[in-house]
Amino acid sequence: MFRFHPLPDGEPAYGGYSVTLNGKPAPLAVARVSAMPYNTVWPGRQRPLDQTELLGFASFEADEEVTVAVTYGKPVKKAVVRPLSKGVKAKIDGNVVTFTLRTPGQYFCEADGYHNALSLFFDPVTHYESRATGKILRYPAGIHRIGNVMLESDTTVILEDGAYIYGSFTAICAENVRIFGHGVIDGSSEERFTGCKMFPPYDFHYRMPDSKEGILNFLKEKKVLNGLVRFYRCRNCELNGPILRDSATFCVIPAACDNIVIDRIKLIGMWRYNSDGVDVFNSANIVLRNSFLRNFDDCVVLKGIKGWDERNLENILVENCVVWCDWGRNLEIGAETNAPEYRNIIFRNCDNIHGDLILLDLHHHNRAEIHHLLFEDIRCEFEERHLPNTYQHDMNAPFDWNQKTVQPQLIAMPIYDDGMFSDDGLNGSIHDIVYKDIKILNETDSMPKPVIFMKGLDENHLVEHIRFENMTINGKPAKESDFEVVSDKFVRDVIFK
């Protein structure tokens, strides 16, 4: 079985190249992405369009192999299909590139470089209707402009194939909320403006259905960006299937939540300042899997945010994800680390297909004890396109394309004493972290050694008990000497095995 997810009337189609899937013309939707790693600190503004570019994407389901043919406007010299770990080989015949996809996943065809890459979202055949319970909110194929919809407990949202939702969904102190389907949730109608906040004010009280803890007091706040999907103080919720496009800020936030599953989402078109991917705030029992995240700024981030900081971040699994970061960090702890502890956290079986600053980052600014984390079976692709990670201090200054290229760091574990994101003056520690089966894929042998950066703070705030096991570079076992390891005297007990 094979089926496209259609493009509704009125939704723009991408025309930079054409695609057939199993011989049938595929509808290509449009996403705007960053063309350069040029960022500014919050709050920034609406980013100028001359720092962006367009690409096409197609979404479909199949339980069979899918043969893809891409026709470009000019002859192609080199074509690469990512993730490289999938082993998909492209054939070039003039201006036509063909390849076969044998299993579901997220794939990207780059012709003569990464710009305007074709994005293919290949899902297994899925029947969401059978999982719908409670109140059902249905969006059929077509364009829907919904603003921000507040979701109550025991609600299932069904985004049918070909549904394009311009707006966002928010649940507050809710249970059993589900958002299912292959539709698109688009945040392009939400603009950044002076004085806006990324999320509600810190000083709020909350009430779960079975609690008497107080009432929410931030609902009258009018200057909060909605992103695309927000769960505040929720539990037993699921986000499964949709494409999320063009968020004005952090795209998906579970904050102070418990038992949240995020599965088979695809984040594309995140080009604006601070358009992070999935940002988990002070939550427990969270699963993010089988997803794609391309973001300008950070992609998967576990944050400890002041206001929610009485809660740990614990029992969190990120697995089988494909990550493309256009400016910041791919898989990250921090930089906000306001929490008692981060513990029992696993990043496993993920592909970092592009990165710019740091691929695997443990970025510690605050008071948490961060321990018992595992990064396992992570593929990290290094290629020649890297550009310098640049702050835009002058909002009118153009990006300098002639700067020297800079390879992103592979791993970072610094503890800082700058009090960023908190004023309590407390610092934390990092210990018992394992990096296992990390596979570095260098496209040329002349690339610099991958960088591992570790920094403690003082005798009471150490980075210690760190294990690197079975690291490889281009399939060959890697020793400590194969990396540029940077550390200080407050880093202890580091072992390469």
C-alpha positions in Angstrom: 0.0 0.0 0.0 1.1 3.5 -0.8 -0.6 6.8 -0.3 0.3 10.5 -0.5 -0.7 13.1 2.0 -2.3 15.7 -0.3 -1.7 19.4 -0.7 -5.1 21.2 -0.3 -6.4 24.0 -2.7 -4.9 27.3 -1.7 -1.7 25.8 -0.2 1.5 26.9 -2.1 3.4 24.1 -3.9 7.2 24.0 -4.2 8.5 24.4 -7.8 12.3 24.3 -7.4 12.3 20.6 -8.5 9.8 17.9 -9.2 9.4 14.5 -7.6 7.8 11.1 -8.4 7.3 8.4 -5.9 6.8 4.9 -7.4 6.3 6.7 -10.7 3.5 9.0 -9.5 4.0 12.8 -9.3 4.3 13.8 -5.6 2.7 17.0 -4.2 5.5 19.1 -2.7 4.7 21.5 0.1 7.0 24.5 0.8 9.0 25.2 3.9 11.2 28.2 4.7 14.5 27.4 6.4 17.6 29.2 7.5 20.3 29.7 4.8 23.1 30.7 7.2 24.0 30.3 10.9 23.5 34.0 11.9 21.7 34.5 15.2 21.0 37.1 17.8 20.0 36.8 21.5 16.5 37.0 22.7 14.3 38.8 22.0 15.5 39.5 18.5 12.8 40.3 15.9 11.3 38.7 12.9 14.3 37.5 11.0 14.9 39.1 7.6 13.9 36.8 4.7 17.2 37.3 2.9 18.7 35.0 5.5 16.4 32.2 4.4 15.7 29.9 1.5 12.8 27.6 0.5 12.7 23.8 0.1 10.1 21.2 -0.8 8.8 18.4 1.3 6.5 15.4 0.7 4.7 13.3 3.3 3.4 9.8 2.6 2.7 6.3 4.0 3.7 3.0 2.6 4.2 -0.6 3.6 6.4 -1.2 0.5 9.7 0.1 -1.0 9.4 3.6 -2.5 11.4 4.6 -5.5 12.1 8.3 -5.7 13.0 10.3 -8.8 13.9 14.0 -8.4 14.2 16.2 -11.5 16.2 19.4 -11.1 16.5 22.4 -13.3 20.1 21.8 -14.2 22.5 18.8 -14.3 23.6 17.4 -10.9 27.2 16.7 -10.1 26.9 15.1 -6.6 23.8 13.8 -4.8 23.7 12.6 -1.2 20.8 11.0 0.7 20.8 11.4 4.4 20.9 9.9 7.0 24.1 8.2 5.8 23.4 5.4 8.2 20.5 4.3 6.1 22.8 3.3 3.3 20.7 4.9 0.5 22.7 5.3 -2.7 21.6 8.0 -5.2 22.1 7.5 -9.0 22.6 10.6 -11.2 21.5 10.8 -14.8 21.9 14.4 -16.0 19.4 16.4 -14.0 17.6 13.4 -12.5 18.5 11.8 -9.2 16.9 8.4 -8.3 17.1 6.3 -5.2 15.0 3.7 -3.3 13.7 4.0 0.3 13.2 0.5 1.9 12.0 1.4 5.3 9.9 4.3 6.9 11.8 7.2 8.2 12.9 10.8 7.4 15.2 11.2 4.4 16.9 14.2 2.7 18.2 14.4 -0.8 21.0 17.0 -1.2 22.0 17.8 -4.8 25.3 19.7 -5.1 25.2 20.8 -1.4 22.7 21.1 1.4 20.8 24.2 0.1 17.1 23.6 -0.8 17.3 19.9 0.2 14.3 17.8 -0.6 12.7 16.4 2.6 10.8 13.2 2.5 8.6 12.1 5.5 7.9 8.3 5.0 5.5 7.0 7.6 4.3 3.4 8.1 0.7 2.9 7.3 -1.1 4.3 10.3 -4.8 4.3 11.5 -5.2 7.0 14.1 -9.0 6.7 14.2 -8.9 3.5 16.2 -7.0 5.3 19.0 -9.3 8.3 19.4 -11.1 8.5 22.7 -13.1 11.1 24.6 -14.1 14.3 22.9 -13.0 14.3 19.3 -11.9 17.5 17.5 -11.5 16.8 13.8 -9.8 18.8 11.1 -10.5 17.4 7.6 -8.3 18.1 4.5 -8.1 21.8 3.7 -6.8 25.0 5.3 -7.9 25.9 8.8 -7.1 29.2 10.6 -7.7 28.4 14.2 -5.7 30.9 16.3 -4.7 29.2 19.6 -7.0 26.4 20.6 -7.1 25.5 24.3 -7.5 21.7 24.8 -9.4 20.2 27.8 -8.8 16.9 29.4 -9.9 13.7 27.5 -9.8 15.3 24.1 -8.4 13.8 20.9 -7.5 16.0 18.0 -7.5 14.3 14.6 -5.5 16.1 11.8 -6.7 14.3 8.7 -4.4 13.8 5.7 -4.1 17.1 3.9 -5.2 19.2 6.8 -3.2 22.4 7.1 -3.7 24.1 10.5 -2.6 27.7 10.8 -2.4 28.2 14.5 -1.5 26.3 17.7 -2.7 24.0 20.4 -2.3 24.5 24.2 -3.3 22.3 27.1 -3.0 23.6 30.7 -3.5 21.3 33.7 -5.1 18.7 31.5 -5.0 14.9 31.2 -5.4 12.4 28.4 -5.0 14.9 25.5 -4.0 13.5 22.2 -3.1 15.1 18.9 -3.0 12.6 16.1 -2.6 12.6 12.3 -0.5 13.5 9.3 -1.7 17.1 8.9 0.5 20.2 9.2 0.5 22.6 12.1 1.8 26.0 10.8 2.9 28.9 13.0 3.6 31.5 10.3 0.7 33.7 11.3 2.3 34.4 14.8 4.7 37.3 14.7 7.5 38.2 17.1 7.0 41.7 18.6 8.6 44.0 21.1 7.8 42.9 24.7 6.6 39.4 23.9 7.5 36.4 26.1 8.5 32.9 25.1 6.3 31.3 27.7 4.0 32.4 30.6 5.5 34.4 33.5 7.4 32.4 36.1 5.3 33.3 39.1 2.2 31.3 38.5 0.3 28.7 40.6 -1.3 25.7 39.1 -4.0 23.1 39.8 -4.2 19.6 38.6 -7.7 18.0 38.4 -7.2 16.1 41.7 -5.4 18.8 43.5 -6.2 21.9 45.6 -2.8 23.6 45.0 -4.4 26.9 43.7 -5.5 28.3 40.4 -3.7 29.6 37.3 -3.1 33.3 37.3 -1.3 33.8 34.0 -4.1 33.2 31.6 -4.7 36.9 31.2 -1.2 37.4 29.9 -1.5 38.6 26.3 2.1 38.9 25.3 3.1 35.2 25.4 4.1 33.4 22.2 2.2 30.2 21.6 4.6 28.2 19.5 2.8 25.2 18.0 2.1 22.7 20.8 2.3 23.5 24.5 1.5 21.2 27.4 1.7 23.1 30.7 1.3 21.0 33.9 -0.3 18.1 32.0 0.0 14.3 32.2 -0.8 11.3 30.1 -0.7 13.2 26.8 0.5 12.3 23.3 1.5 14.1 20.1 1.8 11.7 17.2 2.2 12.1 13.5 1.9 15.7 12.4 4.4 18.0 10.5 5.1 21.1 12.5 6.2 24.1 10.4 7.4 27.7 11.0 7.1 28.3 14.8 7.7 31.9 16.0 9.6 30.5 19.1 10.1 27.1 20.9 8.0 24.7 18.8 6.9 22.0 21.3 7.0 22.5 25.1 6.0 20.0 27.8 6.5 22.0 31.0 6.1 20.4 34.5 4.5 17.4 32.8 4.4 13.7 33.5 3.9 10.8 31.0 4.1 12.6 27.7 4.7 10.7 24.4 5.9 12.5 21.3 6.1 10.2 18.3 6.7 10.6 14.5 6.6 14.4 14.4 8.5 16.3 11.7 9.7 19.8 12.4 10.6 21.8 9.3 10.6 25.4 8.4 12.0 26.7 11.7 14.0 29.7 10.5 13.2 32.4 13.1 15.3 33.4 16.1 14.8 31.0 19.1 12.8 28.5 17.0 13.9 25.5 19.1 12.4 22.1 18.5 11.2 20.1 21.5 12.1 21.8 24.8 11.2 19.7 27.8 10.9 21.8 31.0 11.2 20.1 34.5 9.2 17.1 33.5 9.3 13.3 34.1 8.6 10.2 32.1 8.9 11.8 28.7 9.4 9.9 25.4 10.4 11.5 22.1 11.0 9.0 19.3 10.9 8.3 15.5 10.9 12.0 14.8 12.7 14.6 12.6 13.8 18.0 13.9 15.3 20.7 11.8 15.6 23.9 13.8 17.3 27.2 13.8 18.7 27.3 17.3 18.5 24.1 19.4 16.7 21.0 18.4 16.1 18.6 21.4 16.6 20.5 24.7 16.0 19.5 28.3 15.7 22.7 30.3 15.3 23.5 34.0 13.3 26.7 34.0 12.9 29.0 37.0 9.3 28.9 38.2 9.0 25.1 37.4 12.3 24.4 39.1 11.0 22.5 42.1 10.8 19.5 39.8 13.5 17.2 38.4 14.0 16.2 34.8 14.0 12.4 35.0 13.2 9.3 33.2 13.4 10.8 29.7 14.1 8.9 26.5 15.0 10.4 23.1 15.4 7.7 20.5 15.4 7.0 16.7 15.4 10.7 15.8 17.0 12.5 12.9 18.4 15.9 13.8 19.5 18.8 11.6 20.6 22.0 13.5 21.1 25.2 11.6 22.7 27.2 14.4 22.8 25.9 17.9 22.9 22.5 19.5 21.5 19.2 18.3 20.9 17.2 21.4 21.3 19.3 24.6 21.0 19.5 28.3 20.5 23.2 29.3 21.5 25.9 29.0 19.0 26.6 31.8 19.5 24.0 34.5 17.3 25.1 37.3 16.2 21.9 38.9 17.3 19.7 41.8 18.4 16.9 39.5 18.7 15.6 35.9 18.8 11.8 36.1 18.0 8.6 34.2 18.1 10.3 30.7 18.9 8.4 27.5 19.6 9.7 24.0 19.8 6.6 21.8 19.8 5.6 18.1 19.8 9.1 16.6 21.3 10.6 13.5 22.8 14.1 13.6 22.9 14.8 9.9 23.9 18.5 10.1 25.1 20.6 13.0 26.7 24.0 13.5 27.8 24.6 17.1 27.7 21.5 19.3 26.2 18.1 18.5 26.0 16.5 22.0 25.9 19.3 24.6 25.6 19.3 28.4 25.5 23.0 29.0 25.3 23.7 32.8 24.6 27.2 34.1 22.7 26.6 37.3 22.2 24.4 40.4 21.2 21.0 39.2 23.0 17.7 39.9 23.2 16.2 36.5 24.0 12.5 36.5 23.4 9.1 35.1 22.9 10.1 31.5 23.5 7.8 28.5 24.3 8.9 24.9 24.2 5.6 23.0 24.4 4.7 19.3 24.5 8.2 18.0 25.7 8.8 14.4 27.3 12.2 13.9 27.9 13.4 10.3 30.6 15.9 9.7 30.8 17.4 6.2 32.5 20.3 4.4 29.7 22.8 4.5 30.3 24.2 8.0 30.2 27.9 8.5 31.1 30.0 11.5 28.5 30.2 14.2 27.9 34.0 14.2 26.0 36.4 16.5 24.3 39.2 14.7 25.1 42.2 16.9 24.1 44.7 14.2 20.6 43.8 13.0 21.3 45.4 9.7 24.6 43.7 9.0 24.8 41.1 6.3 26.2 37.6 6.8 29.9 37.3 5.8 30.1 34.3 3.5 33.9 34.6 3.3 34.6 33.7 6.9 36.7 30.7 7.7 34.7 27.5 8.1 34.5 26.0 11.6 33.7 22.4 12.5 31.2 22.0 15.3 32.2 20.5 18.5 31.3 16.8 19.0 30.7 16.9 22.7 30.7 19.6 25.4 30.3 19.4 29.2 31.0 22.8 30.7 29.9 24.1 34.1 29.6 28.0 34.2 29.4 30.5 37.0 27.6 33.3 35.3 24.2 32.9 37.1 22.5 32.8 33.7 18.7 32.3 33.8 18.6 32.5 37.7 19.7 34.8 40.5 20.1 32.2 43.3 23.9 32.1 43.0 24.0 28.3 43.2 26.0 26.0 41.0 25.7 22.3 40.2 27.7 19.3 39.1 28.1 16.7 36.3 28.9 13.1 37.0 28.3 9.5 35.7 27.8 10.3 32.1 28.4 7.6 29.4 29.0 8.1 25.7 28.7 4.7 24.1 28.8 3.6 20.4 29.2 7.2 19.1 29.9 7.0 15.4 31.6 9.9 13.7 31.3 10.0 9.9 33.8 12.4 8.3 33.3 13.0 4.6 36.9 13.9 4.1 40.1 12.6 5.8 41.4 16.2 6.0 38.9 17.3 8.6 40.1 18.4 12.0 39.9 16.0 15.0 36.4 16.0 16.6 36.5 18.2 19.7 35.5 17.0 23.2 35.3 20.0 25.6 34.9 19.5 29.4 35.1 22.2 32.1 34.5 22.0 35.8 34.0 25.0 38.1 35.8 24.3 41.4 36.5 21.5 43.9 32.8 21.4 44.9 31.4 21.5 41.3 33.2 18.9 39.3 32.8 17.1 36.0 33.7 13.5 36.9 33.1 9.8 36.2 32.8 10.2 32.4 33.0 7.2 30.1 33.6 7.1 26.4 33.1 3.5 25.1 33.5 2.2 21.6 33.8 5.5 19.7 34.5 5.1 16.0 35.5 7.4 13.1 34.5 6.2 9.7 33.9 2.7 11.1 37.4 2.4 12.7 37.9 2.2 16.5 38.9 5.6 17.8 41.3 6.2 20.7 41.5 9.3 22.9 44.4 10.6 20.7 42.0 10.7 17.8 40.0 13.5 19.4 41.0 17.0 20.5 40.2 16.7 24.2 40.0 20.0 26.1 39.6 19.9 29.9 40.7 21.5 33.2 41.8 20.5 36.7 38.1 20.2 37.8 37.5 17.3 35.4 38.2 13.9 37.0 38.0 10.2 36.2 37.6 10.3 32.4 38.0 6.9 30.7 38.2 6.0 27.0 37.5 2.3 26.4 
